[in-house]
């Protein structure tokens, strides 16, 4: 999802996500989520489910 810390989500309207377990919480799964809006702005978040990430994205979109 990133190249040297920069999001690879480049296509407008595109979403990317990946899962990981941080070393301080090895038994818990997190989602790193990126969404490139059609205007080119990037939204990124981390949450425990993909659905929660998308809810956060939808909330962000509603405030634009």
C-alpha positions in Angstrom: 0.0 0.0 0.0 3.0 2.3 0.4 6.2 3.0 -1.3 8.7 4.6 1.2 5.8 5.7 3.3 3.8 7.3 0.4 0.4 5.8 -0.5 0.3 3.8 -3.7 -3.4 4.5 -4.0 -3.3 6.8 -7.0 -6.4 6.1 -9.1 -9.3 8.4 -8.2 -12.1 6.5 -6.5 -9.7 3.7 -5.6 -9.5 2.0 -2.2 -6.7 -0.1 -0.8 -6.3 -1.9 2.5 -4.1 -4.4 4.2 -4.2 -6.2 7.6 -1.6 -6.4 10.2 -1.0 -7.3 13.8 1.2 -4.8 15.7 3.9 -6.3 17.9 2.3 -4.8 21.1 -1.0 -6.5 20.2 0.0 -9.7 18.4 -3.5 -11.3 18.8 -5.5 -8.4 17.4 -5.9 -7.7 13.7 -6.0 -4.1 12.3 -6.9 -2.7 8.9 -4.8 0.0 7.3 -7.1 1.7 4.8 -6.5 4.3 2.0 -9.1 5.8 -0.3 -8.3 8.3 -3.1 -11.3 10.5 -3.6 -12.4 11.6 -7.1 -11.0 15.1 -6.4 -7.6 13.5 -5.7 -7.6 13.9 -1.9 -6.3 10.9 0.1 -8.2 9.5 3.1 -6.3 7.1 5.4 -7.3 5.4 8.6 -6.7 2.3 10.8 -9.4 0.3 12.5 -10.3 -3.1 13.7 -12.6 -4.0 10.8 -12.9 -3.0 7.1 -16.5 -2.0 7.7 -15.4 0.6 10.4 -12.8 1.9 8.0 -15.4 2.4 5.3 -17.8 4.1 7.8 -15.0 6.5 8.7 -14.5 7.2 5.0 -18.2 7.8 4.4 -18.3 10.2 7.3 -15.2 12.0 5.9 -16.9 12.2 2.5 -20.1 13.6 3.9 -18.2 16.5 5.4 -16.5 17.5 2.2 
